[in-house]
Amino acid sequence: MNQTTGKITPKRYRCECGHESVHNTNHYGEFYDRCPKCSWKSPMDPIKTHTCLEPLPEGWGRPLKWQKVILGDVAKLT
């Protein structure tokens, strides 16, 4: 099994809109946060997927992607 987390270091990431920025993370997978360039366009769903642009070090793997759900997916609404 490959290592997926380690020391926090700065890495380049790209939002789904194409905006690139540097973020400090302890992994080489995706992270989910607001984007200063595009989140304002969808205020009811502002969290965007940011993909790591750094090459994986030898012996590393990427963490599993998160599954995006809404309240009705995890609890019954009455």
Phi and psi restraints in degrees (range 20) as a CNS / XPLOR table:
assign (resid 1 and name C) (resid 2 and name N)
       (resid 2 and name CA) (resid 2 and name C) 1.0 -81.9 20.0 2
assign (resid 2 and name N) (resid 2 and name CA)
       (resid 2 and name C) (resid 3 and name N) 1.0 149.5 20.0 2
assign (resid 2 and name C) (resid 3 and name N)
       (resid 3 and name CA) (resid 3 and name C) 1.0 -67.3 20.0 2
assign (resid 3 and name N) (resid 3 and name CA)
       (resid 3 and name C) (resid 4 and name N) 1.0 137.4 20.0 2
assign (resid 3 and name C) (resid 4 and name N)
       (resid 4 and name CA) (resid 4 and name C) 1.0 -119.3 20.0 2
assign (resid 4 and name N) (resid 4 and name CA)
       (resid 4 and name C) (resid 5 and name N) 1.0 -16.9 20.0 2
assign (resid 4 and name C) (resid 5 and name N)
       (resid 5 and name CA) (resid 5 and name C) 1.0 -134.1 20.0 2
assign (resid 5 and name N) (resid 5 and name CA)
       (resid 5 and name C) (resid 6 and name N) 1.0 157.1 20.0 2
assign (resid 5 and name C) (resid 6 and name N)
       (resid 6 and name CA) (resid 6 and name C) 1.0 -166.4 20.0 2
assign (resid 6 and name N) (resid 6 and name CA)
       (resid 6 and name C) (resid 7 and name N) 1.0 -144.2 20.0 2
assign (resid 6 and name C) (resid 7 and name N)
       (resid 7 and name CA) (resid 7 and name C) 1.0 -66.8 20.0 2
assign (resid 7 and name N) (resid 7 and name CA)
       (resid 7 and name C) (resid 8 and name N) 1.0 143.1 20.0 2
assign (resid 7 and name C) (resid 8 and name N)
       (resid 8 and name CA) (resid 8 and name C) 1.0 -73.6 20.0 2
assign (resid 8 and name N) (resid 8 and name CA)
       (resid 8 and name C) (resid 9 and name N) 1.0 124.2 20.0 2
assign (resid 8 and name C) (resid 9 and name N)
       (resid 9 and name CA) (resid 9 and name C) 1.0 -140.7 20.0 2
assign (resid 9 and name N) (resid 9 and name CA)
       (resid 9 and name C) (resid 10 and name N) 1.0 156.2 20.0 2
assign (resid 9 and name C) (resid 10 and name N)
       (resid 10 and name CA) (resid 10 and name C) 1.0 -73.1 20.0 2
assign (resid 10 and name N) (resid 10 and name CA)
       (resid 10 and name C) (resid 11 and name N) 1.0 137.1 20.0 2
assign (resid 10 and name C) (resid 11 and name N)
       (resid 11 and name CA) (resid 11 and name C) 1.0 -140.1 20.0 2
assign (resid 11 and name N) (resid 11 and name CA)
       (resid 11 and name C) (resid 12 and name N) 1.0 152.7 20.0 2
assign (resid 11 and name C) (resid 12 and name N)
       (resid 12 and name CA) (resid 12 and name C) 1.0 -82.7 20.0 2
assign (resid 12 and name N) (resid 12 and name CA)
       (resid 12 and name C) (resid 13 and name N) 1.0 135.7 20.0 2
assign (resid 12 and name C) (resid 13 and name N)
       (resid 13 and name CA) (resid 13 and name C) 1.0 -131.5 20.0 2
assign (resid 13 and name N) (resid 13 and name CA)
       (resid 13 and name C) (resid 14 and name N) 1.0 154.6 20.0 2
assign (resid 13 and name C) (resid 14 and name N)
       (resid 14 and name CA) (resid 14 and name C) 1.0 -125.5 20.0 2
assign (resid 14 and name N) (resid 14 and name CA)
       (resid 14 and name C) (resid 15 and name N) 1.0 127.1 20.0 2
assign (resid 14 and name C) (resid 15 and name N)
       (resid 15 and name CA) (resid 15 and name C) 1.0 -71.8 20.0 2
assign (resid 15 and name N) (resid 15 and name CA)
       (resid 15 and name C) (resid 16 and name N) 1.0 162.5 20.0 2
assign (resid 15 and name C) (resid 16 and name N)
       (resid 16 and name CA) (resid 16 and name C) 1.0 -62.3 20.0 2
assign (resid 16 and name N) (resid 16 and name CA)
       (resid 16 and name C) (resid 17 and name N) 1.0 -18.6 20.0 2
assign (resid 16 and name C) (resid 17 and name N)
       (resid 17 and name CA) (resid 17 and name C) 1.0 -84.3 20.0 2
assign (resid 17 and name N) (resid 17 and name CA)
       (resid 17 and name C) (resid 18 and name N) 1.0 -9.6 20.0 2
assign (resid 17 and name C) (resid 18 and name N)
       (resid 18 and name CA) (resid 18 and name C) 1.0 105.5 20.0 2
assign (resid 18 and name N) (resid 18 and name CA)
       (resid 18 and name C) (resid 19 and name N) 1.0 -12.2 20.0 2
assign (resid 18 and name C) (resid 19 and name N)
       (resid 19 and name CA) (resid 19 and name C) 1.0 -66.4 20.0 2
assign (resid 19 and name N) (resid 19 and name CA)
       (resid 19 and name C) (resid 20 and name N) 1.0 129.5 20.0 2
assign (resid 19 and name C) (resid 20 and name N)
       (resid 20 and name CA) (resid 20 and name C) 1.0 -107.4 20.0 2
assign (resid 20 and name N) (resid 20 and name CA)
       (resid 20 and name C) (resid 21 and name N) 1.0 142.1 20.0 2
assign (resid 20 and name C) (resid 21 and name N)
       (resid 21 and name CA) (resid 21 and name C) 1.0 -156.6 20.0 2
assign (resid 21 and name N) (resid 21 and name CA)
       (resid 21 and name C) (resid 22 and name N) 1.0 168.4 20.0 2
assign (resid 21 and name C) (resid 22 and name N)
       (resid 22 and name CA) (resid 22 and name C) 1.0 -105.6 20.0 2
assign (resid 22 and name N) (resid 22 and name CA)
       (resid 22 and name C) (resid 23 and name N) 1.0 133.9 20.0 2
assign (resid 22 and name C) (resid 23 and name N)
       (resid 23 and name CA) (resid 23 and name C) 1.0 -135.7 20.0 2
assign (resid 23 and name N) (resid 23 and name CA)
       (resid 23 and name C) (resid 24 and name N) 1.0 147.8 20.0 2
assign (resid 23 and name C) (resid 24 and name N)
       (resid 24 and name CA) (resid 24 and name C) 1.0 -89.2 20.0 2
assign (resid 24 and name N) (resid 24 and name CA)
       (resid 24 and name C) (resid 25 and name N) 1.0 117.4 20.0 2
assign (resid 24 and name C) (resid 25 and name N)
       (resid 25 and name CA) (resid 25 and name C) 1.0 -137.5 20.0 2
assign (resid 25 and name N) (resid 25 and name CA)
       (resid 25 and name C) (resid 26 and name N) 1.0 166.6 20.0 2
assign (resid 25 and name C) (resid 26 and name N)
       (resid 26 and name CA) (resid 26 and name C) 1.0 -106.8 20.0 2
assign (resid 26 and name N) (resid 26 and name CA)
       (resid 26 and name C) (resid 27 and name N) 1.0 20.6 20.0 2
assign (resid 26 and name C) (resid 27 and name N)
       (resid 27 and name CA) (resid 27 and name C) 1.0 -151.1 20.0 2
assign (resid 27 and name N) (resid 27 and name CA)
       (resid 27 and name C) (resid 28 and name N) 1.0 174.3 20.0 2
assign (resid 27 and name C) (resid 28 and name N)
       (resid 28 and name CA) (resid 28 and name C) 1.0 -115.5 20.0 2
assign (resid 28 and name N) (resid 28 and name CA)
       (resid 28 and name C) (resid 29 and name N) 1.0 19.7 20.0 2
assign (resid 28 and name C) (resid 29 and name N)
       (resid 29 and name CA) (resid 29 and name C) 1.0 -96.4 20.0 2
assign (resid 29 and name N) (resid 29 and name CA)
       (resid 29 and name C) (resid 30 and name N) 1.0 -165.6 20.0 2
assign (resid 29 and name C) (resid 30 and name N)
       (resid 30 and name CA) (resid 30 and name C) 1.0 -77.0 20.0 2
assign (resid 30 and name N) (resid 30 and name CA)
       (resid 30 and name C) (resid 31 and name N) 1.0 156.1 20.0 2
assign (resid 30 and name C) (resid 31 and name N)
       (resid 31 and name CA) (resid 31 and name C) 1.0 -134.1 20.0 2
assign (resid 31 and name N) (resid 31 and name CA)
       (resid 31 and name C) (resid 32 and name N) 1.0 163.0 20.0 2
assign (resid 31 and name C) (resid 32 and name N)
       (resid 32 and name CA) (resid 32 and name C) 1.0 -127.2 20.0 2
assign (resid 32 and name N) (resid 32 and name CA)
       (resid 32 and name C) (resid 33 and name N) 1.0 116.2 20.0 2
assign (resid 32 and name C) (resid 33 and name N)
       (resid 33 and name CA) (resid 33 and name C) 1.0 -162.5 20.0 2
assign (resid 33 and name N) (resid 33 and name CA)
       (resid 33 and name C) (resid 34 and name N) 1.0 175.6 20.0 2
assign (resid 33 and name C) (resid 34 and name N)
       (resid 34 and name CA) (resid 34 and name C) 1.0 -70.6 20.0 2
assign (resid 34 and name N) (resid 34 and name CA)
       (resid 34 and name C) (resid 35 and name N) 1.0 153.1 20.0 2
assign (resid 34 and name C) (resid 35 and name N)
       (resid 35 and name CA) (resid 35 and name C) 1.0 -116.0 20.0 2
assign (resid 35 and name N) (resid 35 and name CA)
       (resid 35 and name C) (resid 36 and name N) 1.0 131.1 20.0 2
assign (resid 35 and name C) (resid 36 and name N)
       (resid 36 and name CA) (resid 36 and name C) 1.0 -67.1 20.0 2
assign (resid 36 and name N) (resid 36 and name CA)
       (resid 36 and name C) (resid 37 and name N) 1.0 -16.9 20.0 2
assign (resid 36 and name C) (resid 37 and name N)
       (resid 37 and name CA) (resid 37 and name C) 1.0 -94.0 20.0 2
assign (resid 37 and name N) (resid 37 and name CA)
       (resid 37 and name C) (resid 38 and name N) 1.0 -26.6 20.0 2
assign (resid 37 and name C) (resid 38 and name N)
       (resid 38 and name CA) (resid 38 and name C) 1.0 -133.7 20.0 2
assign (resid 38 and name N) (resid 38 and name CA)
       (resid 38 and name C) (resid 39 and name N) 1.0 -13.7 20.0 2
assign (resid 38 and name C) (resid 39 and name N)
       (resid 39 and name CA) (resid 39 and name C) 1.0 -62.8 20.0 2
assign (resid 39 and name N) (resid 39 and name CA)
       (resid 39 and name C) (resid 40 and name N) 1.0 -29.2 20.0 2
assign (resid 39 and name C) (resid 40 and name N)
       (resid 40 and name CA) (resid 40 and name C) 1.0 -63.8 20.0 2
assign (resid 40 and name N) (resid 40 and name CA)
       (resid 40 and name C) (resid 41 and name N) 1.0 -21.5 20.0 2
assign (resid 40 and name C) (resid 41 and name N)
       (resid 41 and name CA) (resid 41 and name C) 1.0 -73.2 20.0 2
assign (resid 41 and name N) (resid 41 and name CA)
       (resid 41 and name C) (resid 42 and name N) 1.0 -20.8 20.0 2
assign (resid 41 and name C) (resid 42 and name N)
       (resid 42 and name CA) (resid 42 and name C) 1.0 -135.2 20.0 2
assign (resid 42 and name N) (resid 42 and name CA)
       (resid 42 and name C) (resid 43 and name N) 1.0 73.2 20.0 2
assign (resid 42 and name C) (resid 43 and name N)
       (resid 43 and name CA) (resid 43 and name C) 1.0 -62.1 20.0 2
assign (resid 43 and name N) (resid 43 and name CA)
       (resid 43 and name C) (resid 44 and name N) 1.0 -22.8 20.0 2
assign (resid 43 and name C) (resid 44 and name N)
       (resid 44 and name CA) (resid 44 and name C) 1.0 -85.0 20.0 2
assign (resid 44 and name N) (resid 44 and name CA)
       (resid 44 and name C) (resid 45 and name N) 1.0 -10.3 20.0 2
assign (resid 44 and name C) (resid 45 and name N)
       (resid 45 and name CA) (resid 45 and name C) 1.0 -146.5 20.0 2
assign (resid 45 and name N) (resid 45 and name CA)
       (resid 45 and name C) (resid 46 and name N) 1.0 65.1 20.0 2
assign (resid 45 and name C) (resid 46 and name N)
       (resid 46 and name CA) (resid 46 and name C) 1.0 -81.2 20.0 2
assign (resid 46 and name N) (resid 46 and name CA)
       (resid 46 and name C) (resid 47 and name N) 1.0 -12.3 20.0 2
assign (resid 46 and name C) (resid 47 and name N)
       (resid 47 and name CA) (resid 47 and name C) 1.0 -78.0 20.0 2
assign (resid 47 and name N) (resid 47 and name CA)
       (resid 47 and name C) (resid 48 and name N) 1.0 125.1 20.0 2
assign (resid 47 and name C) (resid 48 and name N)
       (resid 48 and name CA) (resid 48 and name C) 1.0 -115.7 20.0 2
assign (resid 48 and name N) (resid 48 and name CA)
       (resid 48 and name C) (resid 49 and name N) 1.0 156.8 20.0 2
assign (resid 48 and name C) (resid 49 and name N)
       (resid 49 and name CA) (resid 49 and name C) 1.0 -89.3 20.0 2
assign (resid 49 and name N) (resid 49 and name CA)
       (resid 49 and name C) (resid 50 and name N) 1.0 128.9 20.0 2
assign (resid 49 and name C) (resid 50 and name N)
       (resid 50 and name CA) (resid 50 and name C) 1.0 -114.5 20.0 2
assign (resid 50 and name N) (resid 50 and name CA)
       (resid 50 and name C) (resid 51 and name N) 1.0 123.3 20.0 2
assign (resid 50 and name C) (resid 51 and name N)
       (resid 51 and name CA) (resid 51 and name C) 1.0 -101.4 20.0 2
assign (resid 51 and name N) (resid 51 and name CA)
       (resid 51 and name C) (resid 52 and name N) 1.0 135.2 20.0 2
assign (resid 51 and name C) (resid 52 and name N)
       (resid 52 and name CA) (resid 52 and name C) 1.0 -70.8 20.0 2
assign (resid 52 and name N) (resid 52 and name CA)
       (resid 52 and name C) (resid 53 and name N) 1.0 133.9 20.0 2
assign (resid 52 and name C) (resid 53 and name N)
       (resid 53 and name CA) (resid 53 and name C) 1.0 -98.4 20.0 2
assign (resid 53 and name N) (resid 53 and name CA)
       (resid 53 and name C) (resid 54 and name N) 1.0 -6.4 20.0 2
assign (resid 53 and name C) (resid 54 and name N)
       (resid 54 and name CA) (resid 54 and name C) 1.0 -78.1 20.0 2
assign (resid 54 and name N) (resid 54 and name CA)
       (resid 54 and name C) (resid 55 and name N) 1.0 144.2 20.0 2
assign (resid 54 and name C) (resid 55 and name N)
       (resid 55 and name CA) (resid 55 and name C) 1.0 -69.2 20.0 2
assign (resid 55 and name N) (resid 55 and name CA)
       (resid 55 and name C) (resid 56 and name N) 1.0 146.0 20.0 2
assign (resid 55 and name C) (resid 56 and name N)
       (resid 56 and name CA) (resid 56 and name C) 1.0 -70.0 20.0 2
assign (resid 56 and name N) (resid 56 and name CA)
       (resid 56 and name C) (resid 57 and name N) 1.0 131.6 20.0 2
assign (resid 56 and name C) (resid 57 and name N)
       (resid 57 and name CA) (resid 57 and name C) 1.0 -66.4 20.0 2
assign (resid 57 and name N) (resid 57 and name CA)
       (resid 57 and name C) (resid 58 and name N) 1.0 157.7 20.0 2
assign (resid 57 and name C) (resid 58 and name N)
       (resid 58 and name CA) (resid 58 and name C) 1.0 -59.7 20.0 2
assign (resid 58 and name N) (resid 58 and name CA)
       (resid 58 and name C) (resid 59 and name N) 1.0 133.7 20.0 2
assign (resid 58 and name C) (resid 59 and name N)
       (resid 59 and name CA) (resid 59 and name C) 1.0 86.7 20.0 2
assign (resid 59 and name N) (resid 59 and name CA)
       (resid 59 and name C) (resid 60 and name N) 1.0 1.2 20.0 2
assign (resid 59 and name C) (resid 60 and name N)
       (resid 60 and name CA) (resid 60 and name C) 1.0 -102.4 20.0 2
assign (resid 60 and name N) (resid 60 and name CA)
       (resid 60 and name C) (resid 61 and name N) 1.0 154.6 20.0 2
assign (resid 60 and name C) (resid 61 and name N)
       (resid 61 and name CA) (resid 61 and name C) 1.0 -129.3 20.0 2
assign (resid 61 and name N) (resid 61 and name CA)
       (resid 61 and name C) (resid 62 and name N) 1.0 172.7 20.0 2
assign (resid 61 and name C) (resid 62 and name N)
       (resid 62 and name CA) (resid 62 and name C) 1.0 -97.0 20.0 2
assign (resid 62 and name N) (resid 62 and name CA)
       (resid 62 and name C) (resid 63 and name N) 1.0 140.7 20.0 2
assign (resid 62 and name C) (resid 63 and name N)
       (resid 63 and name CA) (resid 63 and name C) 1.0 -62.6 20.0 2
assign (resid 63 and name N) (resid 63 and name CA)
       (resid 63 and name C) (resid 64 and name N) 1.0 158.5 20.0 2
assign (resid 63 and name C) (resid 64 and name N)
       (resid 64 and name CA) (resid 64 and name C) 1.0 -61.7 20.0 2
assign (resid 64 and name N) (resid 64 and name CA)
       (resid 64 and name C) (resid 65 and name N) 1.0 144.7 20.0 2
assign (resid 64 and name C) (resid 65 and name N)
       (resid 65 and name CA) (resid 65 and name C) 1.0 -71.8 20.0 2
assign (resid 65 and name N) (resid 65 and name CA)
       (resid 65 and name C) (resid 66 and name N) 1.0 147.2 20.0 2
assign (resid 65 and name C) (resid 66 and name N)
       (resid 66 and name CA) (resid 66 and name C) 1.0 -78.5 20.0 2
assign (resid 66 and name N) (resid 66 and name CA)
       (resid 66 and name C) (resid 67 and name N) 1.0 148.1 20.0 2
assign (resid 66 and name C) (resid 67 and name N)
       (resid 67 and name CA) (resid 67 and name C) 1.0 -98.6 20.0 2
assign (resid 67 and name N) (resid 67 and name CA)
       (resid 67 and name C) (resid 68 and name N) 1.0 125.1 20.0 2
assign (resid 67 and name C) (resid 68 and name N)
       (resid 68 and name CA) (resid 68 and name C) 1.0 -82.5 20.0 2
assign (resid 68 and name N) (resid 68 and name CA)
       (resid 68 and name C) (resid 69 and name N) 1.0 127.1 20.0 2
assign (resid 68 and name C) (resid 69 and name N)
       (resid 69 and name CA) (resid 69 and name C) 1.0 -129.0 20.0 2
assign (resid 69 and name N) (resid 69 and name CA)
       (resid 69 and name C) (resid 70 and name N) 1.0 163.1 20.0 2
assign (resid 69 and name C) (resid 70 and name N)
       (resid 70 and name CA) (resid 70 and name C) 1.0 -116.6 20.0 2
assign (resid 70 and name N) (resid 70 and name CA)
       (resid 70 and name C) (resid 71 and name N) 1.0 166.6 20.0 2
assign (resid 70 and name C) (resid 71 and name N)
       (resid 71 and name CA) (resid 71 and name C) 1.0 -52.3 20.0 2
assign (resid 71 and name N) (resid 71 and name CA)
       (resid 71 and name C) (resid 72 and name N) 1.0 -42.8 20.0 2
assign (resid 71 and name C) (resid 72 and name N)
       (resid 72 and name CA) (resid 72 and name C) 1.0 -63.7 20.0 2
assign (resid 72 and name N) (resid 72 and name CA)
       (resid 72 and name C) (resid 73 and name N) 1.0 -18.3 20.0 2
assign (resid 72 and name C) (resid 73 and name N)
       (resid 73 and name CA) (resid 73 and name C) 1.0 -77.6 20.0 2
assign (resid 73 and name N) (resid 73 and name CA)
       (resid 73 and name C) (resid 74 and name N) 1.0 -25.6 20.0 2
assign (resid 73 and name C) (resid 74 and name N)
       (resid 74 and name CA) (resid 74 and name C) 1.0 -116.0 20.0 2
assign (resid 74 and name N) (resid 74 and name CA)
       (resid 74 and name C) (resid 75 and name N) 1.0 -8.7 20.0 2
assign (resid 74 and name C) (resid 75 and name N)
       (resid 75 and name CA) (resid 75 and name C) 1.0 -149.6 20.0 2
assign (resid 75 and name N) (resid 75 and name CA)
       (resid 75 and name C) (resid 76 and name N) 1.0 147.0 20.0 2
assign (resid 75 and name C) (resid 76 and name N)
       (resid 76 and name CA) (resid 76 and name C) 1.0 -79.2 20.0 2
assign (resid 76 and name N) (resid 76 and name CA)
       (resid 76 and name C) (resid 77 and name N) 1.0 127.4 20.0 2
assign (resid 76 and name C) (resid 77 and name N)
       (resid 77 and name CA) (resid 77 and name C) 1.0 -95.6 20.0 2
assign (resid 77 and name N) (resid 77 and name CA)
       (resid 77 and name C) (resid 78 and name N) 1.0 128.6 20.0 2
